[in-house]
Amino acid sequence: PPLADGLLGDNAFCYDMMYGAEPTAFVRWAESQGGRGVDGLGMLVEQAAESFLIWRGLKPETAPVIAALRQAL
């Protein structure tokens, strides 16, 4: 939905659960308003790592996985 200009406060952080090579419309809007926008890739990988920990008793390093996925996009 359309969001009004001036809606974000100082140091606003906006998160979109979508991920891909290009920022989503929401992330672009947040950045245009002075906020910091991020996508959902990090959350996807971190949730997978937590699940792996539960099932296998080992938590994988996530930074290299996120970097590799970002490079592949």
N, CA, C and O atoms as CSV, one atom per row, in Angstrom:
chain,resi,resn,atom,element,x,y,z
A,1,PRO,N,N,0.839,-1.215,0.000
A,1,PRO,CA,C,0.000,0.000,0.000
A,1,PRO,C,C,0.863,1.251,0.000
A,1,PRO,O,O,1.993,1.226,0.489
A,2,PRO,N,N,0.352,2.321,-0.533
A,2,PRO,CA,C,1.107,3.575,-0.521
A,2,PRO,C,C,1.349,4.035,0.923
A,2,PRO,O,O,0.463,3.952,1.774
A,3,LEU,N,N,2.540,4.511,1.171
A,3,LEU,CA,C,2.903,5.009,2.502
A,3,LEU,C,C,3.244,6.486,2.399
A,3,LEU,O,O,3.851,6.923,1.421
A,4,ALA,N,N,2.858,7.243,3.395
A,4,ALA,CA,C,3.072,8.688,3.378
A,4,ALA,C,C,4.540,9.035,3.598
A,4,ALA,O,O,5.252,8.351,4.334
A,5,ASP,N,N,4.976,10.105,2.948
A,5,ASP,CA,C,6.304,10.652,3.224
A,5,ASP,C,C,6.339,11.130,4.666
A,5,ASP,O,O,5.325,11.578,5.201
A,6,GLY,N,N,7.501,11.036,5.292
A,6,GLY,CA,C,7.659,11.516,6.655
A,6,GLY,C,C,7.188,10.537,7.720
A,6,GLY,O,O,7.171,10.867,8.906
A,7,LEU,N,N,6.807,9.345,7.305
A,7,LEU,CA,C,6.291,8.353,8.236
A,7,LEU,C,C,7.381,7.777,9.148
A,7,LEU,O,O,7.111,7.439,10.300
A,8,LEU,N,N,8.599,7.667,8.636
A,8,LEU,CA,C,9.683,7.057,9.403
A,8,LEU,C,C,10.329,8.036,10.366
A,8,LEU,O,O,10.492,9.216,10.056
A,9,GLY,N,N,10.695,7.536,11.535
A,9,GLY,CA,C,11.431,8.334,12.507
A,9,GLY,C,C,12.930,8.265,12.230
A,9,GLY,O,O,13.371,7.598,11.295
A,10,ASP,N,N,13.695,8.958,13.048
A,10,ASP,CA,C,15.145,8.935,12.922
A,10,ASP,C,C,15.661,7.513,13.111
A,10,ASP,O,O,15.154,6.770,13.950
A,11,ASN,N,N,16.658,7.143,12.339
A,11,ASN,CA,C,17.304,5.826,12.426
A,11,ASN,C,C,16.331,4.660,12.227
A,11,ASN,O,O,16.498,3.600,12.829
A,12,ALA,N,N,15.334,4.856,11.394
A,12,ALA,CA,C,14.353,3.796,11.139
A,12,ALA,C,C,15.004,2.630,10.400
A,12,ALA,O,O,15.897,2.814,9.573
A,13,PHE,N,N,14.545,1.460,10.711
A,13,PHE,CA,C,15.037,0.229,10.114
A,13,PHE,C,C,13.821,-0.514,9.561
A,13,PHE,O,O,12.910,-0.851,10.316
A,14,CYS,N,N,13.798,-0.768,8.268
A,14,CYS,CA,C,12.648,-1.406,7.630
A,14,CYS,C,C,13.071,-2.730,7.024
A,14,CYS,O,O,14.095,-2.817,6.347
A,15,TYR,N,N,12.274,-3.760,7.273
A,15,TYR,CA,C,12.598,-5.122,6.898
A,15,TYR,C,C,11.531,-5.679,5.982
A,15,TYR,O,O,10.339,-5.553,6.262
A,16,ASP,N,N,11.952,-6.292,4.892
A,16,ASP,CA,C,11.017,-6.927,3.987
A,16,ASP,C,C,11.376,-8.407,3.884
A,16,ASP,O,O,12.523,-8.744,3.590
A,17,MET,N,N,10.429,-9.275,4.116
A,17,MET,CA,C,10.680,-10.717,4.112
A,17,MET,C,C,11.007,-11.265,2.722
A,17,MET,O,O,11.399,-12.426,2.606
A,18,MET,N,N,10.865,-10.494,1.710
A,18,MET,CA,C,11.190,-10.922,0.352
A,18,MET,C,C,12.692,-10.764,0.120
A,18,MET,O,O,13.350,-9.972,0.795
A,19,TYR,N,N,13.214,-11.499,-0.809
A,19,TYR,CA,C,14.621,-11.363,-1.150
A,19,TYR,C,C,14.802,-11.634,-2.635
A,19,TYR,O,O,14.005,-12.332,-3.263
A,20,GLY,N,N,15.860,-11.070,-3.173
A,20,GLY,CA,C,16.164,-11.238,-4.588
A,20,GLY,C,C,17.286,-10.296,-4.982
A,20,GLY,O,O,17.873,-9.621,-4.136
A,21,ALA,N,N,17.573,-10.256,-6.259
A,21,ALA,CA,C,18.678,-9.440,-6.755
A,21,ALA,C,C,18.389,-7.942,-6.620
A,21,ALA,O,O,19.310,-7.149,-6.429
A,22,GLU,N,N,17.148,-7.565,-6.716
A,22,GLU,CA,C,16.764,-6.154,-6.645
A,22,GLU,C,C,15.983,-5.891,-5.357
A,22,GLU,O,O,15.221,-6.744,-4.902
A,23,PRO,N,N,16.177,-4.706,-4.773
A,23,PRO,CA,C,15.381,-4.355,-3.583
A,23,PRO,C,C,13.890,-4.273,-3.935
A,23,PRO,O,O,13.523,-3.912,-5.053
A,24,THR,N,N,13.055,-4.609,-2.977
A,24,THR,CA,C,11.610,-4.532,-3.186
A,24,THR,C,C,11.158,-3.075,-3.172
A,24,THR,O,O,11.918,-2.179,-2.804
A,25,ALA,N,N,9.926,-2.857,-3.572
A,25,ALA,CA,C,9.368,-1.496,-3.562
A,25,ALA,C,C,9.380,-0.918,-2.152
A,25,ALA,O,O,9.649,0.270,-1.975
A,26,PHE,N,N,9.091,-1.743,-1.145
A,26,PHE,CA,C,9.083,-1.264,0.234
A,26,PHE,C,C,10.482,-0.847,0.688
A,26,PHE,O,O,10.647,0.203,1.309
A,27,VAL,N,N,11.478,-1.660,0.382
A,27,VAL,CA,C,12.859,-1.314,0.755
A,27,VAL,C,C,13.300,-0.044,0.036
A,27,VAL,O,O,13.942,0.817,0.639
A,28,ARG,N,N,12.968,0.082,-1.234
A,28,ARG,CA,C,13.316,1.314,-1.975
A,28,ARG,C,C,12.635,2.526,-1.348
A,28,ARG,O,O,13.254,3.580,-1.201
A,29,TRP,N,N,11.357,2.381,-0.975
A,29,TRP,CA,C,10.650,3.486,-0.332
A,29,TRP,C,C,11.331,3.854,0.985
A,29,TRP,O,O,11.567,5.033,1.247
A,30,ALA,N,N,11.647,2.867,1.808
A,30,ALA,CA,C,12.287,3.128,3.105
A,30,ALA,C,C,13.599,3.877,2.920
A,30,ALA,O,O,13.875,4.838,3.638
A,31,GLU,N,N,14.398,3.446,1.973
A,31,GLU,CA,C,15.672,4.113,1.730
A,31,GLU,C,C,15.472,5.533,1.210
A,31,GLU,O,O,16.243,6.433,1.544
A,32,SER,N,N,14.438,5.737,0.392
A,32,SER,CA,C,14.167,7.088,-0.111
A,32,SER,C,C,13.715,8.034,1.004
A,32,SER,O,O,13.807,9.254,0.870
A,33,GLN,N,N,13.224,7.453,2.106
A,33,GLN,CA,C,12.763,8.238,3.256
A,33,GLN,C,C,13.838,8.383,4.329
A,33,GLN,O,O,13.574,8.904,5.413
A,34,GLY,N,N,15.054,7.921,4.023
A,34,GLY,CA,C,16.150,8.048,4.976
A,34,GLY,C,C,16.294,6.869,5.914
A,34,GLY,O,O,17.151,6.878,6.798
A,35,GLY,N,N,15.469,5.858,5.734
A,35,GLY,CA,C,15.562,4.665,6.572
A,35,GLY,C,C,16.540,3.672,5.984
A,35,GLY,O,O,17.055,3.855,4.881
A,36,ARG,N,N,16.781,2.644,6.723
A,36,ARG,CA,C,17.639,1.560,6.239
A,36,ARG,C,C,16.749,0.367,5.947
A,36,ARG,O,O,16.023,-0.106,6.821
A,37,GLY,N,N,16.807,-0.112,4.726
A,37,GLY,CA,C,15.990,-1.251,4.337
A,37,GLY,C,C,16.834,-2.487,4.115
A,37,GLY,O,O,17.937,-2.403,3.575
A,38,VAL,N,N,16.324,-3.631,4.528
A,38,VAL,CA,C,16.995,-4.908,4.287
A,38,VAL,C,C,15.980,-5.927,3.818
A,38,VAL,O,O,14.776,-5.778,4.031
A,39,ASP,N,N,16.491,-6.977,3.169
A,39,ASP,CA,C,15.592,-8.023,2.685
A,39,ASP,C,C,15.593,-9.222,3.634
A,39,ASP,O,O,16.222,-9.181,4.692
A,40,GLY,N,N,14.907,-10.260,3.263
A,40,GLY,CA,C,14.711,-11.402,4.141
A,40,GLY,C,C,15.702,-12.547,3.989
A,40,GLY,O,O,15.519,-13.593,4.612
A,41,LEU,N,N,16.745,-12.382,3.180
A,41,LEU,CA,C,17.679,-13.483,2.967
A,41,LEU,C,C,18.384,-13.893,4.257
A,41,LEU,O,O,18.511,-15.085,4.539
A,42,GLY,N,N,18.837,-12.934,5.032
A,42,GLY,CA,C,19.517,-13.250,6.288
A,42,GLY,C,C,18.631,-14.040,7.235
A,42,GLY,O,O,19.084,-14.995,7.866
A,43,MET,N,N,17.373,-13.645,7.334
A,43,MET,CA,C,16.453,-14.361,8.223
A,43,MET,C,C,16.238,-15.791,7.721
A,43,MET,O,O,16.195,-16.721,8.527
A,44,LEU,N,N,16.105,-15.979,6.436
A,44,LEU,CA,C,15.922,-17.309,5.880
A,44,LEU,C,C,17.098,-18.210,6.268
A,44,LEU,O,O,16.892,-19.331,6.732
A,45,VAL,N,N,18.319,-17.727,6.082
A,45,VAL,CA,C,19.507,-18.528,6.388
A,45,VAL,C,C,19.632,-18.772,7.890
A,45,VAL,O,O,19.961,-19.881,8.309
A,46,GLU,N,N,19.376,-17.758,8.697
A,46,GLU,CA,C,19.478,-17.925,10.157
A,46,GLU,C,C,18.438,-18.913,10.682
A,46,GLU,O,O,18.734,-19.698,11.583
A,47,GLN,N,N,17.240,-18.884,10.134
A,47,GLN,CA,C,16.217,-19.856,10.539
A,47,GLN,C,C,16.638,-21.272,10.150
A,47,GLN,O,O,16.425,-22.218,10.908
A,48,ALA,N,N,17.232,-21.411,8.975
A,48,ALA,CA,C,17.721,-22.726,8.554
A,48,ALA,C,C,18.821,-23.213,9.494
A,48,ALA,O,O,18.855,-24.391,9.847
A,49,ALA,N,N,19.715,-22.318,9.900
A,49,ALA,CA,C,20.802,-22.694,10.807
A,49,ALA,C,C,20.255,-23.131,12.170
A,49,ALA,O,O,20.745,-24.095,12.757
A,50,GLU,N,N,19.247,-22.427,12.665
A,50,GLU,CA,C,18.635,-22.814,13.943
A,50,GLU,C,C,17.963,-24.184,13.837
A,50,GLU,O,O,18.047,-24.990,14.763
A,51,SER,N,N,17.307,-24.445,12.725
A,51,SER,CA,C,16.679,-25.747,12.511
A,51,SER,C,C,17.736,-26.847,12.449
A,51,SER,O,O,17.552,-27.929,13.007
A,52,PHE,N,N,18.834,-26.561,11.771
A,52,PHE,CA,C,19.927,-27.532,11.695
A,52,PHE,C,C,20.479,-27.820,13.090
A,52,PHE,O,O,20.794,-28.965,13.413
A,53,LEU,N,N,20.593,-26.783,13.910
A,53,LEU,CA,C,21.055,-26.951,15.288
A,53,LEU,C,C,20.115,-27.873,16.074
A,53,LEU,O,O,20.570,-28.769,16.785
A,54,ILE,N,N,18.828,-27.653,15.943
A,54,ILE,CA,C,17.846,-28.478,16.649
A,54,ILE,C,C,17.951,-29.937,16.209
A,54,ILE,O,O,17.943,-30.844,17.041
A,55,TRP,N,N,18.048,-30.157,14.904
A,55,TRP,CA,C,18.011,-31.525,14.382
A,55,TRP,C,C,19.361,-32.237,14.441
A,55,TRP,O,O,19.416,-33.454,14.612
A,56,ARG,N,N,20.449,-31.475,14.299
A,56,ARG,CA,C,21.768,-32.108,14.198
A,56,ARG,C,C,22.718,-31.773,15.344
A,56,ARG,O,O,23.781,-32.382,15.464
A,57,GLY,N,N,22.340,-30.798,16.197
A,57,GLY,CA,C,23.196,-30.427,17.313
A,57,GLY,C,C,24.407,-29.603,16.921
A,57,GLY,O,O,25.350,-29.475,17.702
A,58,LEU,N,N,24.394,-29.051,15.737
A,58,LEU,CA,C,25.509,-28.254,15.233
A,58,LEU,C,C,24.942,-27.027,14.529
A,58,LEU,O,O,24.056,-27.144,13.682
A,59,LYS,N,N,25.453,-25.856,14.881
A,59,LYS,CA,C,24.981,-24.642,14.211
A,59,LYS,C,C,26.008,-24.217,13.167
A,59,LYS,O,O,27.141,-23.886,13.514
A,60,PRO,N,N,25.625,-24.223,11.898
A,60,PRO,CA,C,26.558,-23.843,10.840
A,60,PRO,C,C,26.885,-22.348,10.869
A,60,PRO,O,O,26.106,-21.531,11.361
A,61,GLU,N,N,28.044,-22.023,10.335
A,61,GLU,CA,C,28.401,-20.616,10.129
A,61,GLU,C,C,27.489,-20.067,9.041
A,61,GLU,O,O,27.374,-20.658,7.967
A,62,THR,N,N,26.844,-18.947,9.311
A,62,THR,CA,C,25.867,-18.432,8.345
A,62,THR,C,C,26.432,-17.368,7.407
A,62,THR,O,O,25.942,-17.220,6.288
A,63,ALA,N,N,27.431,-16.641,7.830
A,63,ALA,CA,C,27.965,-15.551,6.991
A,63,ALA,C,C,28.430,-16.048,5.625
A,63,ALA,O,O,28.101,-15.415,4.622
A,64,PRO,N,N,29.181,-17.154,5.534
A,64,PRO,CA,C,29.591,-17.618,4.202
A,64,PRO,C,C,28.411,-18.061,3.330
A,64,PRO,O,O,28.438,-17.907,2.109
A,65,VAL,N,N,27.393,-18.605,3.963
A,65,VAL,CA,C,26.206,-19.037,3.207
A,65,VAL,C,C,25.487,-17.816,2.634
A,65,VAL,O,O,25.119,-17.797,1.459
A,66,ILE,N,N,25.291,-16.805,3.470
A,66,ILE,CA,C,24.621,-15.580,3.008
A,66,ILE,C,C,25.423,-14.937,1.882
A,66,ILE,O,O,24.853,-14.513,0.876
A,67,ALA,N,N,26.746,-14.862,2.047
A,67,ALA,CA,C,27.603,-14.265,1.008
A,67,ALA,C,C,27.495,-15.038,-0.306
A,67,ALA,O,O,27.401,-14.435,-1.375
A,68,ALA,N,N,27.509,-16.363,-0.230
A,68,ALA,CA,C,27.408,-17.172,-1.443
A,68,ALA,C,C,26.059,-16.994,-2.123
A,68,ALA,O,O,25.988,-16.899,-3.349
A,69,LEU,N,N,24.991,-16.950,-1.338
A,69,LEU,CA,C,23.669,-16.739,-1.912
A,69,LEU,C,C,23.542,-15.362,-2.555
A,69,LEU,O,O,22.964,-15.228,-3.634
A,70,ARG,N,N,24.081,-14.344,-1.896
A,70,ARG,CA,C,24.025,-12.995,-2.475
A,70,ARG,C,C,24.788,-12.950,-3.801
A,70,ARG,O,O,24.362,-12.290,-4.749
A,71,GLN,N,N,25.915,-13.655,-3.856
A,71,GLN,CA,C,26.699,-13.670,-5.090
A,71,GLN,C,C,25.950,-14.390,-6.207
A,71,GLN,O,O,26.071,-14.024,-7.376
A,72,ALA,N,N,25.178,-15.410,-5.847
A,72,ALA,CA,C,24.429,-16.173,-6.836
A,72,ALA,C,C,23.210,-15.432,-7.373
A,72,ALA,O,O,22.744,-15.706,-8.479
A,73,LEU,N,N,22.693,-14.485,-6.579
A,73,LEU,CA,C,21.503,-13.748,-7.035
A,73,LEU,C,C,21.888,-12.874,-8.152
A,73,LEU,O,O,21.046,-12.158,-8.695
